[in-house]
Amino acid sequence: MSGDLRHVFEIEIKTTPEALWQAITDPDFTHRYYHESRVLSDWTVGSPYQYVLDDGTVAIKGVVLEADPPWKLVMTFSMQYRPELAADKPSREIWEIEQRGEVCKLTVVHDEFEGETETFKVTGRGKPALLESLKSLLETGVPLPL
């Protein structure tokens, strides 16, 4: 069933929940590890958000469904940078942070796909590298090249 399609990504990062939350929600941080895009939102429930490239192109957009800093962020997710991606129905992305001593476990669940859409394929291939770059940035101060 297409409703059962989802990606689950987990990574442990030596950081604090507050620093990880900031890295996920602060445009200056996302620009360093998220394909040089700045995330823009006030992060209140019902508010829009966008990942905007340096040339002003909106790469991803959606709506904040739940925000519990620094533990959980739930958003709709709609890629915009290619027509075949923009045509897909919005999916959902859940970021959950769990403190485990000196590290945080970050779990990202991406679900509510309408099937094996282009968005499903692109997020399945791209999110692991993005999370590794986030980990590198927080632990060493330098993101990985994507």
Buried (B, 14 or more C-beta within 10 A) or exposed (E): EEEEBBBEBEBEBEBBBEBBBBBBBEBEBBBBBBBBBBBBBEBEEEEEBBBBBEEEEBBBBBBBBEBEBBBBBBBBBBBBBEEEBBEBEBBBBBBBBBBEEEBBBBBBBBBBBBEEBBBBEBBBEEBBBBBBBBBBBBEEEEBBEE
